[in-house]
Amino acid sequence: MEFCPHFISSISRRGGLVTIRAFDRMRMTENDFKDGFYTEDKEPYNTSQVLGDIASQCGFKPCELSFPAVDRLYYGDIHGKKCREILEMLSENGVGVWHCSDDEELRFTPLFSMSGSVGVNVSESTPLYIHSEKGPFEAVYAKNTASGEVFSAGSGSDFRRSLKISGKLFDGDRTSDVMSLAAKKVWRSFYCSHADISFAPCGLTEFVFGDIYGLISVKTVIRFGAVSVYAQAETADICEDESDYTDVMGYELLKKIEGGRKYGSTVITDKGGGITSDSGTDLRKADISFFSALGDRITQFDGVMMDNVMPDSIKKLSDTVTEFVYGNTAYKLSYDVSPNGEKKNIRLVKEE
């Protein structure tokens, strides 16, 4: 059986059994990323450039590396990081996994997709356990862990059909992209400790148990025997329950205020914002005092000018006006006269 080169980490012997533990080239991503070329004054950097450097530093075969989900990275995203940490951040926001292909290329496979499929010899395998199923997905909620903001795409009333994810680079567009990826897909968590297979898969692999399809293993450990290959294949549960979904929905509701409703003593209608002391919910019968704008930064409340509030500036005022009333306060025009008759130090003075 042929597969990509592996690095042996340990060899043990017990009786007639020799056990060899080995990793593929992804093990090299534990190395520190050499960022000597990168500086803050040149940021941002194309993600493809950073990925190319990771591939080169870790010894992957040169290949075209683009990552539309995150098209640029900043100095803080890569400085002082291991290659694995950079890939994990991209994986988190791209919603998928990085892996080493059979020809030693660095590749990314989105979640709900698969890099390959392998049939399982059920009669020579241990039992398959399917733990849970979630979906088909109708909505995605993505939390930006840097800002705390939550974005949503799609719509669904059942938390079992809503996918909740997080990452430091999520925005509305990225959330919509994930929705298009996850729409109508199903997440199945399962476990098989000893699946008899015919070749060593890589990446996100679909394991086909007889007539059971769609089981994509996120964590696969391959074991080579004398005449056969076995895999420990598993996908964990999505650790969410109805309370998680309710929290996310609550966040969404807090961001929106529906018109025509009362929130405590505050009312929002097509007339604007208002205040009421009525305890009822029927706004047609409520006594409401509204705020309204009469001009730039000049506001009245319930028909009365807001007192003691002056505009930032008065664009024009005739010097024939000696007095005016703003709110309930009278002001007079005052100024100093220079020897040549110029009016200087013009000001409005409150009359006592």
Secondary structure as a PSIPRED ss2 file (coil, helix, strand):
# PSIPRED VFORMAT (PSIPRED V4.0)

   1 M C   1.000  0.000  0.000
   2 E C   1.000  0.000  0.000
   3 F C   1.000  0.000  0.000
   4 C C   1.000  0.000  0.000
   5 P C   1.000  0.000  0.000
   6 H C   1.000  0.000  0.000
   7 F E   0.000  0.000  1.000
   8 I E   0.000  0.000  1.000
   9 S E   0.000  0.000  1.000
  10 S E   0.000  0.000  1.000
  11 I E   0.000  0.000  1.000
  12 S E   0.000  0.000  1.000
  13 R E   0.000  0.000  1.000
  14 R E   0.000  0.000  1.000
  15 G C   1.000  0.000  0.000
  16 G C   1.000  0.000  0.000
  17 L E   0.000  0.000  1.000
  18 V E   0.000  0.000  1.000
  19 T E   0.000  0.000  1.000
  20 I E   0.000  0.000  1.000
  21 R E   0.000  0.000  1.000
  22 A E   0.000  0.000  1.000
  23 F E   0.000  0.000  1.000
  24 D C   1.000  0.000  0.000
  25 R H   0.000  1.000  0.000
  26 M H   0.000  1.000  0.000
  27 R H   0.000  1.000  0.000
  28 M H   0.000  1.000  0.000
  29 T H   0.000  1.000  0.000
  30 E H   0.000  1.000  0.000
  31 N C   1.000  0.000  0.000
  32 D E   0.000  0.000  1.000
  33 F C   1.000  0.000  0.000
  34 K C   1.000  0.000  0.000
  35 D C   1.000  0.000  0.000
  36 G C   1.000  0.000  0.000
  37 F C   1.000  0.000  0.000
  38 Y C   1.000  0.000  0.000
  39 T C   1.000  0.000  0.000
  40 E H   0.000  1.000  0.000
  41 D H   0.000  1.000  0.000
  42 K H   0.000  1.000  0.000
  43 E C   1.000  0.000  0.000
  44 P C   1.000  0.000  0.000
  45 Y E   0.000  0.000  1.000
  46 N E   0.000  0.000  1.000
  47 T H   0.000  1.000  0.000
  48 S H   0.000  1.000  0.000
  49 Q H   0.000  1.000  0.000
  50 V H   0.000  1.000  0.000
  51 L H   0.000  1.000  0.000
  52 G H   0.000  1.000  0.000
  53 D H   0.000  1.000  0.000
  54 I H   0.000  1.000  0.000
  55 A H   0.000  1.000  0.000
  56 S H   0.000  1.000  0.000
  57 Q H   0.000  1.000  0.000
  58 C H   0.000  1.000  0.000
  59 G C   1.000  0.000  0.000
  60 F C   1.000  0.000  0.000
  61 K C   1.000  0.000  0.000
  62 P C   1.000  0.000  0.000
  63 C C   1.000  0.000  0.000
  64 E C   1.000  0.000  0.000
  65 L C   1.000  0.000  0.000
  66 S C   1.000  0.000  0.000
  67 F C   1.000  0.000  0.000
  68 P C   1.000  0.000  0.000
  69 A C   1.000  0.000  0.000
  70 V C   1.000  0.000  0.000
  71 D C   1.000  0.000  0.000
  72 R E   0.000  0.000  1.000
  73 L E   0.000  0.000  1.000
  74 Y C   1.000  0.000  0.000
  75 Y H   0.000  1.000  0.000
  76 G H   0.000  1.000  0.000
  77 D H   0.000  1.000  0.000
  78 I H   0.000  1.000  0.000
  79 H C   1.000  0.000  0.000
  80 G C   1.000  0.000  0.000
  81 K C   1.000  0.000  0.000
  82 K E   0.000  0.000  1.000
  83 C H   0.000  1.000  0.000
  84 R H   0.000  1.000  0.000
  85 E H   0.000  1.000  0.000
  86 I H   0.000  1.000  0.000
  87 L H   0.000  1.000  0.000
  88 E H   0.000  1.000  0.000
  89 M H   0.000  1.000  0.000
  90 L H   0.000  1.000  0.000
  91 S H   0.000  1.000  0.000
  92 E H   0.000  1.000  0.000
  93 N H   0.000  1.000  0.000
  94 G H   0.000  1.000  0.000
  95 V C   1.000  0.000  0.000
  96 G E   0.000  0.000  1.000
  97 V E   0.000  0.000  1.000
  98 W E   0.000  0.000  1.000
  99 H E   0.000  0.000  1.000
 100 C E   0.000  0.000  1.000
 101 S C   1.000  0.000  0.000
 102 D C   1.000  0.000  0.000
 103 D C   1.000  0.000  0.000
 104 E C   1.000  0.000  0.000
 105 E C   1.000  0.000  0.000
 106 L E   0.000  0.000  1.000
 107 R E   0.000  0.000  1.000
 108 F E   0.000  0.000  1.000
 109 T E   0.000  0.000  1.000
 110 P E   0.000  0.000  1.000
 111 L C   1.000  0.000  0.000
 112 F C   1.000  0.000  0.000
 113 S C   1.000  0.000  0.000
 114 M C   1.000  0.000  0.000
 115 S C   1.000  0.000  0.000
 116 G E   0.000  0.000  1.000
 117 S E   0.000  0.000  1.000
 118 V E   0.000  0.000  1.000
 119 G E   0.000  0.000  1.000
 120 V E   0.000  0.000  1.000
 121 N C   1.000  0.000  0.000
 122 V H   0.000  1.000  0.000
 123 S H   0.000  1.000  0.000
 124 E H   0.000  1.000  0.000
 125 S C   1.000  0.000  0.000
 126 T C   1.000  0.000  0.000
 127 P C   1.000  0.000  0.000
 128 L C   1.000  0.000  0.000
 129 Y E   0.000  0.000  1.000
 130 I E   0.000  0.000  1.000
 131 H E   0.000  0.000  1.000
 132 S E   0.000  0.000  1.000
 133 E E   0.000  0.000  1.000
 134 K E   0.000  0.000  1.000
 135 G C   1.000  0.000  0.000
 136 P C   1.000  0.000  0.000
 137 F E   0.000  0.000  1.000
 138 E C   1.000  0.000  0.000
 139 A E   0.000  0.000  1.000
 140 V E   0.000  0.000  1.000
 141 Y E   0.000  0.000  1.000
 142 A E   0.000  0.000  1.000
 143 K E   0.000  0.000  1.000
 144 N E   0.000  0.000  1.000
 145 T C   1.000  0.000  0.000
 146 A C   1.000  0.000  0.000
 147 S C   1.000  0.000  0.000
 148 G C   1.000  0.000  0.000
 149 E C   1.000  0.000  0.000
 150 V E   0.000  0.000  1.000
 151 F E   0.000  0.000  1.000
 152 S E   0.000  0.000  1.000
 153 A E   0.000  0.000  1.000
 154 G E   0.000  0.000  1.000
 155 S C   1.000  0.000  0.000
 156 G C   1.000  0.000  0.000
 157 S C   1.000  0.000  0.000
 158 D C   1.000  0.000  0.000
 159 F H   0.000  1.000  0.000
 160 R H   0.000  1.000  0.000
 161 R H   0.000  1.000  0.000
 162 S E   0.000  0.000  1.000
 163 L E   0.000  0.000  1.000
 164 K E   0.000  0.000  1.000
 165 I E   0.000  0.000  1.000
 166 S E   0.000  0.000  1.000
 167 G E   0.000  0.000  1.000
 168 K C   1.000  0.000  0.000
 169 L C   1.000  0.000  0.000
 170 F C   1.000  0.000  0.000
 171 D C   1.000  0.000  0.000
 172 G H   0.000  1.000  0.000
 173 D H   0.000  1.000  0.000
 174 R H   0.000  1.000  0.000
 175 T H   0.000  1.000  0.000
 176 S H   0.000  1.000  0.000
 177 D H   0.000  1.000  0.000
 178 V H   0.000  1.000  0.000
 179 M H   0.000  1.000  0.000
 180 S H   0.000  1.000  0.000
 181 L H   0.000  1.000  0.000
 182 A H   0.000  1.000  0.000
 183 A E   0.000  0.000  1.000
 184 K C   1.000  0.000  0.000
 185 K C   1.000  0.000  0.000
 186 V C   1.000  0.000  0.000
 187 W E   0.000  0.000  1.000
 188 R E   0.000  0.000  1.000
 189 S E   0.000  0.000  1.000
 190 F E   0.000  0.000  1.000
 191 Y E   0.000  0.000  1.000
 192 C E   0.000  0.000  1.000
 193 S E   0.000  0.000  1.000
 194 H E   0.000  0.000  1.000
 195 A E   0.000  0.000  1.000
 196 D E   0.000  0.000  1.000
 197 I E   0.000  0.000  1.000
 198 S C   1.000  0.000  0.000
 199 F C   1.000  0.000  0.000
 200 A C   1.000  0.000  0.000
 201 P C   1.000  0.000  0.000
 202 C C   1.000  0.000  0.000
 203 G C   1.000  0.000  0.000
 204 L C   1.000  0.000  0.000
 205 T E   0.000  0.000  1.000
 206 E E   0.000  0.000  1.000
 207 F E   0.000  0.000  1.000
 208 V E   0.000  0.000  1.000
 209 F E   0.000  0.000  1.000
 210 G C   1.000  0.000  0.000
 211 D C   1.000  0.000  0.000
 212 I E   0.000  0.000  1.000
 213 Y E   0.000  0.000  1.000
 214 G E   0.000  0.000  1.000
 215 L E   0.000  0.000  1.000
 216 I E   0.000  0.000  1.000
 217 S E   0.000  0.000  1.000
 218 V C   1.000  0.000  0.000
 219 K E   0.000  0.000  1.000
 220 T E   0.000  0.000  1.000
 221 V E   0.000  0.000  1.000
 222 I E   0.000  0.000  1.000
 223 R E   0.000  0.000  1.000
 224 F E   0.000  0.000  1.000
 225 G C   1.000  0.000  0.000
 226 A C   1.000  0.000  0.000
 227 V C   1.000  0.000  0.000
 228 S C   1.000  0.000  0.000
 229 V E   0.000  0.000  1.000
 230 Y E   0.000  0.000  1.000
 231 A E   0.000  0.000  1.000
 232 Q E   0.000  0.000  1.000
 233 A E   0.000  0.000  1.000
 234 E E   0.000  0.000  1.000
 235 T E   0.000  0.000  1.000
 236 A C   1.000  0.000  0.000
 237 D C   1.000  0.000  0.000
 238 I C   1.000  0.000  0.000
 239 C C   1.000  0.000  0.000
 240 E C   1.000  0.000  0.000
 241 D C   1.000  0.000  0.000
 242 E H   0.000  1.000  0.000
 243 S H   0.000  1.000  0.000
 244 D H   0.000  1.000  0.000
 245 Y H   0.000  1.000  0.000
 246 T H   0.000  1.000  0.000
 247 D H   0.000  1.000  0.000
 248 V H   0.000  1.000  0.000
 249 M H   0.000  1.000  0.000
 250 G H   0.000  1.000  0.000
 251 Y H   0.000  1.000  0.000
 252 E H   0.000  1.000  0.000
 253 L H   0.000  1.000  0.000
 254 L H   0.000  1.000  0.000
 255 K C   1.000  0.000  0.000
 256 K C   1.000  0.000  0.000
 257 I C   1.000  0.000  0.000
 258 E C   1.000  0.000  0.000
 259 G C   1.000  0.000  0.000
 260 G C   1.000  0.000  0.000
 261 R E   0.000  0.000  1.000
 262 K E   0.000  0.000  1.000
 263 Y E   0.000  0.000  1.000
 264 G C   1.000  0.000  0.000
 265 S C   1.000  0.000  0.000
 266 T E   0.000  0.000  1.000
 267 V E   0.000  0.000  1.000
 268 I E   0.000  0.000  1.000
 269 T E   0.000  0.000  1.000
 270 D C   1.000  0.000  0.000
 271 K C   1.000  0.000  0.000
 272 G E   0.000  0.000  1.000
 273 G E   0.000  0.000  1.000
 274 G E   0.000  0.000  1.000
 275 I E   0.000  0.000  1.000
 276 T E   0.000  0.000  1.000
 277 S C   1.000  0.000  0.000
 278 D C   1.000  0.000  0.000
 279 S C   1.000  0.000  0.000
 280 G C   1.000  0.000  0.000
 281 T C   1.000  0.000  0.000
 282 D C   1.000  0.000  0.000
 283 L C   1.000  0.000  0.000
 284 R C   1.000  0.000  0.000
 285 K C   1.000  0.000  0.000
 286 A C   1.000  0.000  0.000
 287 D C   1.000  0.000  0.000
 288 I E   0.000  0.000  1.000
 289 S E   0.000  0.000  1.000
 290 F E   0.000  0.000  1.000
 291 F E   0.000  0.000  1.000
 292 S E   0.000  0.000  1.000
 293 A E   0.000  0.000  1.000
 294 L E   0.000  0.000  1.000
 295 G E   0.000  0.000  1.000
 296 D C   1.000  0.000  0.000
 297 R C   1.000  0.000  0.000
 298 I E   0.000  0.000  1.000
 299 T E   0.000  0.000  1.000
 300 Q E   0.000  0.000  1.000
 301 F E   0.000  0.000  1.000
 302 D C   1.000  0.000  0.000
 303 G C   1.000  0.000  0.000
 304 V E   0.000  0.000  1.000
 305 M E   0.000  0.000  1.000
 306 M C   1.000  0.000  0.000
 307 D C   1.000  0.000  0.000
 308 N C   1.000  0.000  0.000
 309 V C   1.000  0.000  0.000
 310 M C   1.000  0.000  0.000
 311 P C   1.000  0.000  0.000
 312 D C   1.000  0.000  0.000
 313 S C   1.000  0.000  0.000
 314 I C   1.000  0.000  0.000
 315 K C   1.000  0.000  0.000
 316 K C   1.000  0.000  0.000
 317 L C   1.000  0.000  0.000
 318 S C   1.000  0.000  0.000
 319 D C   1.000  0.000  0.000
 320 T C   1.000  0.000  0.000
 321 V C   1.000  0.000  0.000
 322 T C   1.000  0.000  0.000
 323 E E   0.000  0.000  1.000
 324 F E   0.000  0.000  1.000
 325 V E   0.000  0.000  1.000
 326 Y E   0.000  0.000  1.000
 327 G C   1.000  0.000  0.000
 328 N C   1.000  0.000  0.000
 329 T E   0.000  0.000  1.000
 330 A E   0.000  0.000  1.000
 331 Y E   0.000  0.000  1.000
 332 K E   0.000  0.000  1.000
 333 L E   0.000  0.000  1.000
 334 S E   0.000  0.000  1.000
 335 Y E   0.000  0.000  1.000
 336 D E   0.000  0.000  1.000
 337 V E   0.000  0.000  1.000
 338 S C   1.000  0.000  0.000
 339 P C   1.000  0.000  0.000
 340 N C   1.000  0.000  0.000
 341 G C   1.000  0.000  0.000
 342 E C   1.000  0.000  0.000
 343 K E   0.000  0.000  1.000
 344 K E   0.000  0.000  1.000
 345 N E   0.000  0.000  1.000
 346 I E   0.000  0.000  1.000
 347 R E   0.000  0.000  1.000
 348 L E   0.000  0.000  1.000
 349 V E   0.000  0.000  1.000
 350 K E   0.000  0.000  1.000
 351 E C   1.000  0.000  0.000
 352 E C   1.000  0.000  0.000
